[in-house]
Amino acid sequence: MPSPSTASSSQDYWEAVATEYQAVTRIAEDDFHFGPLVPGDRNLKILPPLEPGDRCLELGCGGGQNSIHLARQGARCTAVDISNRQLEHGRRLAAGHCLEIEFVQADLDNWLPPFPAGSFDLVHSSYTLPFLHHPRQVVARACRLLRPGGWLILSTAHPLAHAEPIELSETKRGVFLQNYFKPPVERAEQLDGQGIWQTETCQPRPIAEVAAWILDNGLWLRDLREPRPLPPSALRQSPPPYDSDRWRENLEHLRYIPIVIVFAASKTEEDRI
Ligand SMILES: C[S@@+](CC[C@H](N)C(=O)[O-])C[C@H]1O[C@@H](n2cnc3c(N)ncnc32)[C@H](O)[C@@H]1O
């Protein structure tokens, strides 16, 4: 057994975990997902209508399934991620659908986008914000890249997602959150090919804090959702677009608190860049 040593960077963690992540997570390519076990956009109808040729940018794309879904409807998609392995998976999936998606390897925390302001009709990100060290700056850059009238769709970890399950009695179960304004940070570890433990942190933020990142950039907040995981009977009949056995193990607990929050905002038409 190799002796564990401490981590280096986010990228090392995601390179180490990517293959298993894609193997154990069932992610649809024919719906837009917002996070674990919750319904996709076919059901929630949060995304704006897109025209063929609209330009979309995905931040923290993983295997790019959301971009693939949008590209299948005629959008021109760019998808950014820190992990080369995640991007390789995305390239393979896109090739399988004969789709041309521009996959870009970059650390969003330090990314200087090579696109002029106003380049995109839609910027979207599913469950990547809590892994970033400078999410406020990343959201600001995303807002700048939107054209007037363009949309920003962000799904992220709900502040309750890391609350601790508690059982007060056989019938009284709930969650414990010591400090809403500083939700607990979760630390994930993964052994890489060299026997080194790579770590990553996941940090939910209070709802008003994330909303302020969007509003401070002059966007209108158009929708805010706390989607609920589907009940077990529905999960059996029609699996959600982001699903895994590991997430399902916690379903009983997750049915009663939101773990995903979705923000939909648009850039005002008057806001000429
Ligand atoms: C939980 S996964 C979500 C991936 C994808 N959105 C999905 O729903 O399957 C988080 C993703 O964020 C990426 N990521 C983490 N930190 C990043 C950073 N600093 N810059 C770019 N991507 C990052 C990871 O490589 C990973 O693919």
The ligand as an SDF file (V2000), in Angstrom:
LIG
                    3D

 27 29  0  0  0  0  0  0  0  0999 V2000
  -18.5670   17.9030  -10.2720 C   0  0  0  0  0  0  0  0  0  0  0  0
  -17.7250   18.0580  -11.7850 S   0  0  0  0  0  0  0  0  0  0  0  0
  -19.0300   18.6610  -12.8200 C   0  0  0  0  0  0  0  0  0  0  0  0
  -18.6860   18.4210  -14.2590 C   0  0  0  0  0  0  0  0  0  0  0  0
  -19.8430   18.6700  -15.2250 C   0  0  0  0  0  0  0  0  0  0  0  0
  -20.3280   20.0270  -15.1370 N   0  0  0  0  0  0  0  0  0  0  0  0
  -20.9170   17.6680  -14.9530 C   0  0  0  0  0  0  0  0  0  0  0  0
  -21.9710   18.0980  -14.4930 O   0  0  0  0  0  0  0  0  0  0  0  0
  -20.6870   16.4810  -15.1570 O   0  0  0  0  0  0  0  0  0  0  0  0
  -16.7200   19.5030  -11.5610 C   0  0  0  0  0  0  0  0  0  0  0  0
  -15.8660   19.8130  -12.7820 C   0  0  0  0  0  0  0  0  0  0  0  0
  -15.1770   21.0310  -12.5600 O   0  0  0  0  0  0  0  0  0  0  0  0
  -13.8720   20.9170  -13.0890 C   0  0  0  0  0  0  0  0  0  0  0  0
  -13.0440   21.9030  -12.3750 N   0  0  0  0  0  0  0  0  0  0  0  0
  -12.7330   21.9300  -11.0620 C   0  0  0  0  0  0  0  0  0  0  0  0
  -11.9730   22.9880  -10.7840 N   0  0  0  0  0  0  0  0  0  0  0  0
  -11.7940   23.6560  -11.9640 C   0  0  0  0  0  0  0  0  0  0  0  0
  -11.0850   24.8260  -12.3280 C   0  0  0  0  0  0  0  0  0  0  0  0
  -10.3940   25.5260  -11.4260 N   0  0  0  0  0  0  0  0  0  0  0  0
  -11.1220   25.2080  -13.6200 N   0  0  0  0  0  0  0  0  0  0  0  0
  -11.7980   24.5020  -14.5490 C   0  0  0  0  0  0  0  0  0  0  0  0
  -12.4980   23.3800  -14.2570 N   0  0  0  0  0  0  0  0  0  0  0  0
  -12.4910   22.9640  -12.9660 C   0  0  0  0  0  0  0  0  0  0  0  0
  -13.4790   19.4820  -12.8180 C   0  0  0  0  0  0  0  0  0  0  0  0
  -12.4330   19.0260  -13.6410 O   0  0  0  0  0  0  0  0  0  0  0  0
  -14.7950   18.7650  -13.0710 C   0  0  0  0  0  0  0  0  0  0  0  0
  -14.8920   18.3230  -14.3990 O   0  0  0  0  0  0  0  0  0  0  0  0
  1  2  1  0
  2  3  1  0
  2 10  1  0
  3  4  1  0
  4  5  1  0
  5  6  1  0
  5  7  1  0
  7  8  2  0
  7  9  1  0
 10 11  1  0
 11 12  1  0
 11 26  1  0
 12 13  1  0
 13 14  1  0
 13 24  1  0
 14 15  1  0
 14 23  1  0
 15 16  2  0
 16 17  1  0
 17 18  1  0
 17 23  2  0
 18 19  1  0
 18 20  2  0
 20 21  1  0
 21 22  2  0
 22 23  1  0
 24 25  1  0
 24 26  1  0
 26 27  1  0
M  CHG  2   2   1   9  -1
M  END
$$$$
